[in-house]
Amino acid sequence: MPHPHPTPGADATPRPASGDRHLRTATAADLPTIAAIYNDAVLTSVATFDVEPQPPELFAARVASNRPGDHVVVAEVDGRVVGMAYAATYRARPAYDGTRETSVYLAADARGRGLGRALYDELLRRVDADGIHTCLAVIAEPNAASQALHTALGFERVGTLREVGRKFDRWVDTTWWQRFRP
């Protein structure tokens, strides 16, 4: 099923990322796998501040969105979804229409293989094609790998919120990262 508002290359037809890797638009059929990937992060990391596993429906509105700039892209390896990246509404006020918040999550066995970069590259290509001016990302600290990824993608660190989340019996800082459309 194609994304409701196609942009160049934004259909559900698998796109080779390299080798046996393919990137495509997420569909409702991907929701259980997306939730499983996300819930691994919920249970094992501070990549999200959710503390309880979430149902697949958490991502249903993002996958179904037809709003320009809203995208969910999945990575498949050997036919199995192993990662996702999304751009979603930053805040639901008209003045923020040109801004999206972005994120990427990978299955544990898919990390360190360049899939996060491939997903983010495809996501940003789609967001840029939709004319979105600003992308924001939040990184729970410390996270050198995510900082390096965002820097490589043209994001710059714009601020720190100290001790704003509490998870695993500790306070966690977050940093805000921003990227303007080239």
N, C-alpha and C positions, 0 to 999 in steps of 0.2 A: 504494500500500500504506500503510495508516495506521500511525502510530506504535504499537508494541505495547501501550502503556498510554495510551490517549487521555485527554487533558485537554481542557477546553472549547476548541474551535477548533484542536486539535492534529492534525487529520487531514491527509492529503496533498492535499486539495482546495486549489487555488491561492486565496490570499487577496490581494485587491488591496492593495498598499502605497501606491500612488498612480499614476495613469496606467496605463502598460503594465507596471508592476512587480508581481510576485506573490511571496509568501512561502509556503513549504510545508515539510513534513517531508521530510528527505532520504531517499532510497531507495538500495538497492544499485546501481541503474542510474546514480546520480549519482557513484559513487566515482571513476571516471576524471577527471571534471571537477573534483571537489573536490581530488583529488591535484594536478592541473595548477595550480589556483589556489594551493594550499599550496606547491607546488614553485617557483613564481615567487617567493614570499617567501623560500624557502630560498636561492635563488640570488642574490637582489638586495637583501635587507634583513636586519636583525637582529630582525625580528618573531618569528622562531623561531631557536632555536639549533641546529636540524638544519643540517648543512653539506653533505649530499649529498641529491639528490632521493629522495623516498620513494615506494614503490609504493602504488597505490590501497588495498591491504589495510590500510594504516596506519589508515584511518578505518572499516574494516568493523565492528569491534566497537562503536564509538561509534554508528554508524548502526543496528546491530542491537539495541542495548541496550534492554531492557524495564524497566530500573531507574528508578523514579520520580526525576525530577530530571535524568536524562540525556537530552539532546535534541541533535539536529543539524537546523538549519533552513537552507534554501537560499533565495536570492533569484534569481528569473528575470526577465530583461528580454527581451521579444520571444521568449520560449520558450527562451532560453539561460541556463543557470546561470552567474551572475557573482559569486556570493559565498556564504559560509556562516558561520554562527555555531554554536558548540557549548557545551554545559555537560556536563562529564564528572566522573567520580569524582575527588575531590581526592586522597585516599589510601585505600587499600583496607583500612581498619580500621573496625570498627563505630562507634567514637566519632565518626568523621568523616561518618557517613551524612547529616547535615543540611548538609553543605558541598559545593559544586561549584566547580570551576575553569572559567572561561569564556574564550572567545576568539572573534575574528571575523577573517575574511580576505576580501579582495575582489580580483577580477581588476583588473589595472592600469587598464583602460579603464572600470571601474565606480566608481572612487574619486571623491570630491568631489561625489557626487550624492545624499547622504542615505541610501544603502543600508546603510551600516554601522549607522547609528542605527536604521533600520527593522528590520534583522535582530536587533540587540541588544534592542530593545523587545519584539519577538515572543518571543525566547528567554527574557527575564526574565519575561514574562507566563506562559509555560509553567512555568518553574522555580518561580515564586511559587505557581502553582496546585497544584503538587505538594507544597507545604509546605516547600520547602528554606529553611533559616534564613539561610545565609551564602553569598554568591558571592565568589570571589576572582579576581583577574586580575593578570597579571604584564606589565609594560611594560618593554621594553628601551629604555634612555635614550640620547640624548634623543628624545622623541616627543611634541611639543606637541599634535598632532592627537588621538592616543590619550588623552592626559591630559584634554583637553577633553571628549572623548566620554564617558569614564568618569565624570568629574565631573558632566556633564549627566545621567547615568543614576543618580546617587545613590551612586556609589562614592566612597570617600575614601582618600587615600594613607596607608598605615600603616607603611611602612618602605622602606629602601633596602639592597640587597645590592650592595656595591661590587666591581667587577671579577670577577664570577662566571662570565662567559662570554667566550670568545675567538672572534672571527669577523672575517674580512676583515683579519687581522693587527693587531687591536686588542682591548683589553680592554673589556668592555661592562658597565655597571651595569644592574641591574634594580630597578624599584620594584614593591612589592606594593600592591594596591588591594583594598578590601573593601567589600561592600554587604550590609546586612541586609535581609531581607524587610520591606517596609513594613507 
